Amino acid sequence: MKYGILSTLAVCVVAISASASPAPARDSKSLYELWGKVKGPLSLSGKADPIGTYAAGCLSGAEALPLDGAGYSVMHPSRLRYFGHPNLVGFIRDLGARLKGEGLPLLLVGDMGRPRGGPMISGHNSHQIGLDVDLWFRLSRKRPSSRDRESWVSPSYVGKKGELTRSWGQQQRELIATAAAAPEVERVFVNASIKRDMCTKYADAPWLYKVRAWWGHGDHLHVRLQCPAGSQTCQHQEPLDPKKTQCGEELAWWFTTEAAEEGAKKQVAERPFPELPAACEQMVQELEVKRL
Ligand SMILES: [Zn+2]
């Protein structure tokens, strides 16, 4: 999910230090910057493990998604946000191949997570434990060049009055449907106007409950996988009730003034650095040592 940019106002949330002496107070900005220095994955246990929650955690043993594969290409690789848990990497590779099999143009993959997961200074509150990915609604007939990858943007398919644009169509619906039908997918976030369209076109689909209305998300869908089976460190979200498709009254709320006002507040809200599980401190320890 995307939110407003980080405010420069400093709030001390949590200190990261390996030393036994009292940790120096650290503001949010410097903690975001510390995590921003991570350049490669690290495994604490020899295996891949999400640690913490989607919006406050990190990822041990991340895997890089190859920048090109059957049916997909990674966008903006310079941001180093193409890392994830092996389940996420496998999911994207399968999805690309499946969409290709269905005759769809190339899937453009937006942000996954950073090489060790963790909070990002811009763009996301979640995407921290290697189980979230943004997929562009814009599909491509050609492989993007390295320059294209950095310069292309995905246009919004939702107009100012909440209407879907003329570019919206069956290919975008199939992308959502194919992603949501995957058993390892727990939630898919889309704009409320897109959710309404999916409610109309796929009223009886068994996966419809997974597709959730959220602010923004007119240019991409956000796919969230469930915690890997057997993980002791990945913190589950409240499971969704398959009977509650979010197509009735709950969807109507998204078109109220109250919803618009809440969305506007989120745009300007500060994003203090989240309190991470203790194990995540080890993920940036060597960077901290270099810094001191
Ligand atoms: Zn997202």
Residues whose N, C-alpha, C, O or C-beta is under 5 A from the ligand:
A	BS01	ZN	M1 K2 V133 D134 H222
